[in-house]
Amino acid sequence: MLCSPARTRFLAAFLVSLLVAALWTFVPRSTAQDQSGASDEPEETVANLAAGRVVIVVVKGAIIVGTVENPIEADSLAPTPVALTSIRLGVILGAARWSSPSSRQDLARFDQELPQMRGRLIAAGPHLQDSEAGAEATDIENIGQGFLERLNDVAQGLHARVDLPPNEPLAELVLVDYLPSYGPEVWQLSYGIKQQEEKADYWTTRVLRPAYLQFWPPEKGQPRTPVEFNYPPENPPPTLLDLLRQKDPRLEKLIASDAKMAFVAGRILQGETSKVLPDDATQFLRAALDAISPPNARQTMAIISQEKGFEWILPPPPEPAAPPLKNPQRPPNAPTLMHPPQ
């Protein structure tokens, strides 16, 4: 039975509510708190979902990655490219940020931690296709292993039952690179969870080894078209390619407005994106995503070019500054470095 978009939003929100209720931090309570008789109840933690669409277009000498937020919750995050090196980026979908509401502390910021994530060196498994000499395949797996270890660090404190929809992972990692000796690559790593009930209503949680799927390069003779990922994956919206094939009025208006737009759309439909120049593809993709995105949805766009490496086209907006912590023991007119005592 197909699920409605409303149910998709509900399921995603349900996952967040379970994490809010059941995931606890590992920060020990202070001695002062213990001596003062503070409550022994564990501190709750919130997991924010990076939800939305990731569109990847491989063009002549470059890869363009555009993302659009799907605001399923007030605190949902926009999927955002993260530069891992000058020739590789990653996009995290699903449970991307974990924090403590009471202390306003971030427990895990995977978007910030991702460039440093490397797992223990392991040999490339049979699920990975070798690229040049197999070295890059091993690097992809090391990144995936590093994310697995960090995700397990946080998720092992989840002790409530989590009922994810079928085929919905806790998190996904999309890896995009442009290797000098090999060319463009696109990988998707999906992280599911396994739970075991130790006693009544108390579960242990383990993040499973990710499933590795390579989406680029396509098989010989297959069309070169955009690659898309959506989270939540259940009941995704039509892809950009599908909308072009269906002659969506929003895109038809765009195509009719400019000859270059029409050229890029034609190459996408013909499966020949590698014949499109990066500037033309960037102009088309920005306009197309604006046309098909929800109102006020946050967007980002980055490019990895063969000549210049990673560059921002549309960087993410700056995060709002956290409100200052108040010290109730400090008088409001106490001297500071800016206002020393007279």
JOSUL-V446870 format. One line per field, one symbol per residue. ss: DSSP state (h for helix, s for strand, l for the rest). phi: phi as a letter, one per 20 degrees, with the letter a starting at -180 (. if undefined). psi: psi as a letter, one per 30 degrees, with the letter a starting at -180 (. if undefined). Layout:
ss: ???
phi: ???
psi: ???
//
This chain:
ss: llllhhhhhhhhhhhhhhhhhhssllllllhhhhhllllllllslssssslssssssssllsssssssslllllllsllllssssllsssssssssssssllllssssshhhhhhhlllllllllllllllhhhhhhhhhhhhhhhhhhhhhhhhllsllllllllllllssssssssslllssssssssslsssssssllsssssslllsssssslllllllsllsssssllllllllhhhhhhlllhhhhhhhhhlhhhhhhhhhhhllshhhllhhhhhhhhhhhhhhhllllllssssssslllssssssllllllllllllllllllllllllllll
phi: .fdfgfffffffffgfffffecedfdfffffffffemffeffefcddeeecqdcdccedfmacdcdccfdffbgdfdegcfcfebfcbcccecnfdbcbdffeldeebcffeegfefbeffcffeffdefegmmfffffgfffffffgffffgeffeeddfddfggmdffbccedcbcegecofccccdddeccdceebgmcdecceegfedcddbfffgnefecfdccccffflffgfgfffffelggfefffffebfffffffffffemcffeefgfffffffffffgfdefgmffccbccddfedmfbedcfffffffffffedfeegfdffcffcffe
psi: kkkleeeeeeeeeeeeeeeeffkllgkkkleeeefgglkgklklkkkkkjkakkkkkjajglkkjkkkkjiflegllkkkkkjeafgkllkklbjfkkljeefhkkekifeefeffjklkklkklffkkkajgfeeeeeeeeeeeeeeeeeeeeffgjglkjjklkgjlelkjkkkljkefeakkkkkkkjllkkkjeakgjkkkkklklkkkkfklllkflljlkkkkkkkfkhllkleeeeeeghkeeeeeeeffkeeeeeeeeeeefhhfffkkeeeeeeeeeeeeeefllkgkkllklkjleefakkkejlklkkkkkkkkkjffkkfgkklefilk.
//
